Amino acid sequence: MANAPAIATRPSRQRSDTYDSSQRPKRSPERRRATVGWLFIAPFGVVFVIFLVAPLGYALYLSLFSKGLATGTAFTGIDNYVKAFTDPAFLGGVWFVIRFALVLIPVQMAVSLALALVLDAVTSRFARFARLMIFLPYAIPAVIGALMWGFLYSPTFGPLQQLFDLFGGTAPFPLSPDNVFGGLMNVVTWQWAGYYMIIIYAALQGIDPSLYEAARIDGANAWQVAFRIKVPLVSSSLVLILVFALIGTLQFFTEPQILRLVSNGTIGPDFTPNIYAYSQAFAYANFNYASALSFALGIVVFIAVYIFLFATRKRGSFLS
Amino acid sequence: MNKKRLLAAVSAAALIAGLTACSAGGGATNAKPTNCTNKIVDKEAPVVSVWAWYPNMATVVDNFNKAHSDVQVCWTNVGQGGDEYAKVQTAISANKGLPDVVMIEADHLPAYEIQGALVDISKYGANKVKSNFSAGAWKDVSQGDAVYAAPIDGGPMALIYRTDVFAKYGITTPPATWEEYAADAAKVSAAGGPAFGDLGANVPAALMALQIQKGAKPFEYDLADQKKITIKLDDQDSKDVLDFWAGLVKKKQIGTVDQFTTDYISGVVGGKYATYTSAAWAPGYLTGAGVGKGESRGVWAVAPLPQWDAAKPVSVNWGGSAFAVTSQASDKKNAAKVALGLYADADSLHDGWTKQIIFPLNQDVLTSDEFIENKSEFFNGQQANKEVYIPAENAYEGFVYPPIVVYYYAQLQAVTVKINAGKLTGSEAATELQATMVKYAKSQGFTVSE
């Protein structure tokens, strides 16, 4: 710090020999621009601090205390975190969402990539219509979508049972303990594939068409253009989607929470880590442990995303 | 440049103003509540805020406000059951935001009592109305001499059954014991009939009541010694009841669908279930859900709840709510006046029971000729009150619920799912429950006796 003024003055003195008159007015607008910059950031900054930083800080503070129904609140340090990472209900939930992510993300990626490649290759009125239709599920609020699937899955009202009735069988219940994995995966893929498709599609539109021309002149067929040219060029969007999907899946909440009511109890209060934290806070009056669970989940998400970005660091250009 | 700067400053200021306005809105408990659903009749009188979800609450509140000039009710419906409890619990944790009077089901009272959120209203004249209620109903809202709420409605349990299904499969008298219930279930099942009943995982309160009927004492708790709790979930009686239902599920003689769902109700309408083991509010609920109309009209009847020992019948209760005064109420005396007077007048009670919204606990109603002699439309003219529900309510002895009942219900629900999936027997479920609940109670700081 002591050296700082010396460094700052030296160049200005050197310059002052030549640009003496213009030096002073030049610095002032710069500073003013900085102030104005801060002002422009202020609305965002205020919202950011009040709705993100402050609640996070408060949750962290809460998570360091414990409150039992029969005891008062006491400072317990990291006890809640130790408890969380040894709590079978929390670990079970984490294990579920990790398994879910491992299966869901490749499926979702494959579906959205395939759709985007097809829509990119076909240019007709039907393609534009199809693009809209595929995107539509994303425009439906997750709650409405989940409610709708609840009815589609219903053994009484759903089309599944009617289909099986034709052959005189009993339809499997997509939300039974054995089927719930697939049942939920279907809902989430339906909801998000269209959105990811649009991201990939936008990236595909940004590719210079002369590259395709060059490839074709070199003798590449349509498949080769798709897999050797298009896919590598949109790989950064794919990584972006993967990170979105990974975070979204680890924080899985809305769909299971809504379908819980029609799941015959398959989806319990500890089904995913987020639902568990919600139950702890609002059903069992345990805000401290719920805060700790939220942070513990944050740690899991951070580790998962870090591992993922590390593994794809060569292609993951959007964060580096 | 200056214009932009001004704009930025203004927008930032506006944002901050908006934010502070938001946060100011939440606090202010002492100011007169203004967002009432109802109209305040006497604008000079002090106002007591109330949360409640009875469907005829608007009428009830108007009745109260018209009859009182010393206090007025400001009522809001913030959701039913769990939705309201989530808000109540949040307000308790935040130490602000509770109304003065809140509607709470009897089984949920101790969870709030132990947090010091409710006021003992015995010092505000609660004991003056004690004689209006059965001993069981009063015990449900009390802890020793302390009274934490004024009971409104209850749910003495009984066996609702379909006369058409019973006639078709040759069952002449409804089962009086659980043994007969199982025998009838086997009979209907063998003849290729519908499910005899249903073990819904989402009605743990009903299952607990059925365990208590057999003689189980799942919890013992005394608020005076609030760190001690006795948990006995794996005694023989509890196991017997769970094994009984698990056995029926295993033999596929009863259904395993969650209740209060469209799937279940459509099954009830369509004759998929021969019986419905439920409480006195069930006819009203079913009517509201569309049962008892069209194809399911005039096929319903009700019989007393089957017994384990016909010589020593035991009456149990499922559901029913009460009005409690919160410790955040600014004027507890006025709040108690509301808790004790709201839904306690003859007009409101009459409106409630004739519309099948409540099964009233007030003895003035239970002993009135009109109520006793009433011919239920849902039960095809059967005098259900006289024959079944009033005797059941009067025989109800009450139960002291534990402060950890919400967690217990969630665990009971979880094991019921496993029973329904054939992954646990009833006895195994009881053992698992005992271990989970003891662990939880200890983590909450209780000294647990098993």
Interface residues (C-beta under 8 A of the other chain):
Chain A: R32 T35 V36 L39 F40 A42 P43 V46 V47 I50 G68 L69 A70 T71 S154 P155 T156 F157 S176 P177 L261 V262 S263 N264 G265 T266 G268 P269 S279 F282 A283 Y284 A285 F287
Chain B: M1 K4 R5 A8 A9 S11 A12 L15 I16 L19 G82 Y85 A86 Q89 T90 I92 S93 A111 I114 Q115 A201 N202 Q226 K227 I229 T256 V257 D258 T261 T262 D263 S266 G267 P403 I404 V406 Y407 A410 Q413 A414 T416 V417 N420 A421 S443 Q444 G445 F446
